[in-house]
Amino acid sequence: MGLNRSDRLRIRLMEFCANGVELLYYPLLYKKYEGLEKKENVRYDGSVRRAAIDVYRKIDDIATKKPLLFYIHGGGWVSGRRSVRRSYCKHWADMGYVAVTAGYDYARGETHRDFLRQIFAALAYVLDRADEWGFDRNRVVVGGESAGGHLAAMIGAMTTHRELFDELGVDFSYKDTFKPSALLLLSGIYDPYRSIDTGFPFIKTYVSAFAGETYKKLKAHFDGDERRLTSPEFYADGDFPPSFIVASGMDRLLSESLSLYTKLKSSGVPCAYFVCKGINGMHAASLDSVHGKYGKECFARAVAFMQEALEKSFSDGANAA
């Protein structure tokens, strides 16, 4: 059980290279926003190196509760810069959301359970501050891209199948009451074990890091409980949150998005599927929502989808009260 020295070295190299490449994307995603209040590098857990969040909202009447976007960065579970997602979150804040982007530690021999514990700790920290930051706990969109899309979908799976909190050893103070109003899933991975067959670059290394096992040992679990516990698509039934699923036309992981969409559609879950092309057609390039033609269209459709989902969530909450 566990990764060998060669695996760990390869994962560290992937971390270094991937984070370097992300810096090249930053100027392509940048746009200046006026009238936004920001809180950056807010620590939600002092014992975890990358346990920090950034918060953005319009400077206006805080008495009017806004919806929340809780966004999780990708990076194959071994990399990812929270700062590169700030522009995307500011774009949502400019649309009237309180937008939060959350960081978490990289895989260096840990397992997916560690990521989930950290992400749920971040989510609880944010939900605790609903009144202070001026958002409505009953109108929450959880989103993410790539590996972050997997973690966002796991939040959807676990909050609709609450037995998973105990099975995965995750403590979440809102586990009996919280469910996302909707999910925003960009170029995600919804069955990590299945994704190994997609041909996505370095996917075997990413999934080995995710599971904390060598690829040889991973194969023994392809049809076991561990796969069931790590794959949100297994829980894509009628209780799953409404989901806006974005794929990229030139992405080897496109099949992951299509598979989840098909499963949700057959389960009767409100969902939409959008394929980005052109400069937005590369993996997770829909993050550029202000420059590319398809990125702009994707964002506009996502906003419309979320508005409908949030209105229904608000209506359901009012009826329940």
N, C-alpha and C positions, 0 to 999 in steps of 0.2 A: 504494500500500500504506500502511496506517496510518489513524489517526483524524485528522479535521480539528479545527480550533479549536472549532467549534460542538459537535461530538461530545464533546470533552473537557469542555467547560463543562457540558453536559447530564449527563454521568456524575458530575461533582463535585457537582452539585445533587442527583442521585439519592442519592449517598452521604450527604450532609448530612441529607436528609429521612428516608431509611430508618433511619439510626442514631438519629435523634430519635424516630421511632415505636417502635423497639425498646425504648427506655427506658420507654415507657408499659407495655410488656408485663411488665417485670421484677417488679413487685409481684404480678401474677397468677400468676407461676411460682414465687414464693418459698415455701419451707418450711424451717423450722429443723431441722437434723439434729444429733444428739448423737453423740459418740464417733467422729468422723471426723478423721483426720490430713489436713492439706492443705499443698500447696506451690503457691503461686500466682505468676504472672508469672515463671516460669522461662524464661530466654532459651535458645533452641536455635540461634540464629544472630545474632551481633552486628551483621551488616551489613544485616539486614532489619528494618524498623521494627516490624512487628507479629508478628515471629517469637518468640512466647512460648507457653507452655503452662501449664495448671493441672492439678494432680494431686490426686486424692482417694482415700482408702482407709480402711477401718475400723482403729481402733487395737486390734490384737489380735496374735496370734502371727505374726510375719513369716516364720517358718520354713515356714508353710503357704502354698504358692504359689497365688495367686489368678488367675483369668482377667483379661484386660485389655480394657477398652473404650477404643478410640481414636476420639474424636468430633470431627467437623469442622463448624464453623458455616456457615450459609448467609448469604444477603444479595445474591444476584444477581451474585456475584463483584465487586461494587463497594462492599459495605458488610458489616456484621455485627459484633456485639459479643460477644467471647468470654465476657464476664461474664454475659450473659443466659443462656448455656447451662450455667452452673455448677450451678444447682439441678437440672437434668436429670442431669448427671453425678454429683452427690451422691446422687441417687436410686439410680443404678446402684451406686455405692460402698456404699450402705446395704444393697444386695442381695448384697454380697460380692465386688465387682469392684474392681480398681484402675482408676479412671476418669480419663481424660485428655481435656481439650478443647484443641484446637490452633488457633492463630491464623496468619494469612498475610496478605500485603499485598493491597490492593485493586487492581483493574484501572484503570490510568491510562495506557493506551497499551501496556501489556505484553500478552503473549498467555497463553493457557491453559498453555503450557509452564512459565511462571514459577510459577504456582500449584502445578503438579505437583512441580516441583523443591523448592519450599518444604515442601510437605506430606510428601514422602518424606524430606526432611531431618529434619523433626520426628519422623516415625515411626522413623527410624533412631536418632535421639537417645534416644527412649523405649526402644526395644528394647535399646540398649546398657546400659540401667539396670535390666534385668529382675531381677537378683539384688538390687540395692540397694533397689528399690521393691517387691520381693516378688511378682512375677507370672510366669506361665509363657508363654514365647514361642510355645509350641505351642497356646495357647488364647487367641486374639486375635479380638475382634469389632471391626470397623471400621464406623463409622456416621457419619451426617450428615444434615442436612435441606436441602432446596431445592438451591442451588448446592453446598452441602456434601455432599448426597446424590450429586450428580454426581461430585465428587472421590472420595468413598468408593467408588462403583461403578467409577471408573477404577482405583483401587487393586486392586479385584477383577479387572478386565480385564487390567491390566499384569502382575500376579503370576501369572496363568494363561496369558498370552501374552507371554513375556519379551522377544520381539523388539521390543516396543513401547518398552522402555527406550531402546534405541539409536535407534529411529525418532523418538522425542520428545526425545532428548537429555537424559534424566534419569539421574542417578547415584544408585544405591541400594545400600548396602553389603550388604544382605541379599537382593538380587534373585534369587540362585540358590537360596535356601533358604526364603524367607518366602512364606506364603500365608495369608490370613485364614481363621479357622475358620468365620466367618459374617459377613454384612453386615447392617446395620440401616439401612434407607433410608426416610427420612421425606419425603414430598412432593417427591421429587427430579426432576431433569431428566436424561434418559438418552440424548437425542439433541438437543443444543442447537440445531442447525439446524432440525430438525423442530419444536421447541418454539415457533418463531416463529409458527406457524399456530394455536397454542392460544388466542390471545386474552388471555393472561395480561397484566395491566397492565405496561406499559413493557418488555415482553419484547424488543422490537427493540433497545432501548438496552442491556439487559443482555447480549444475545448479541453485539452490536457491541463492547462492552467486553471480553467474554470472548475474542473472536477478534482484537481489536485492529484492526478494519476497519470502514469505513462500511457501512451496511446495503446500499447499492448494490453494493459490492464483495463483500459476503457472498453475495449471490445467485449470483454466478458460481461459488461453491464448493459449492453445494447437493448436487452429485453427484460431488464430487472427493475426492481423498485426504485433504484437511484434515478433511472431515466424518467420514470413516472413523476418523481418528486421534483425534477428539474425542468420539466417541459410544460409551460403554461397551456399549450394547445390541448393537453389532456383534459383540461378543465373548462374548455370553451363550450359550455352548455348554455341553456337558456337564461341562467342567472348572471352570466358574464357581463361586464359593463359594456355599454355601447362603445364602438371602437372605430376610429378613423385610421385606416391602414394605408401607409405610403410605401410604395416600392420604387425602385430605380431601374429603368429599362436596361442599363448595361451592367447590372449587378448580378453576380452569381448567386446571391441570396434572395433574388426575386421570388424564387419558388417558396421560400419560407413565408413571405407575406401572402402570397396567393393561397397557400395551404390553410393558414389561419383564417383568412377571409372566407374561404369556402366552408370551413367548419362552423364559423359563427353564423354565416348566412343560412346554412342548413339547420342550425339550432334556433333560428328565429330572433337572433340578437340584432338590434339596429346597428348597421355597420356600413362603411363606405370604403371603396378601394380606388386609389389613385396611383397611376404610374407616371413618374417623372421621366422626361426625355431631355434631349439637348444637353446643355451644360449641367443640368440638374439630374441627368440620367446616371451619373456615377453613384457609387455606394454612399448613401446618406447625404447626397448633395442637395436634397430638399431643404437642408438647413439654411441655404442661401435663398431666403424668402423675399429678398428685396431687389435682386438683380436679374436672375434668370426668369425667362418667360414661364416655364413650368413651375418654378419655385413660387412665383407670385400667385399663379392660379391655384397651386396646391394649398398655399396658405389661406387664400380667400375661401376655398371650399372647406378647409378645416375649421375656420372661424364660424362659417355658417352651420356646419355640423355640430360644433360645440354649443352654439347658441341654442339650437333645438334641444340638445341633450340636457343642457343646464336648465332650460325652461321646464322641461318635464321633471327633472330632479327637484326643482323648487316646488312645482305643483304637487308632486308626490309627498314631499316633506310637509307641505302645508296641510294636505289631506290627513296625513298621519297624526299631525299635531291636533 
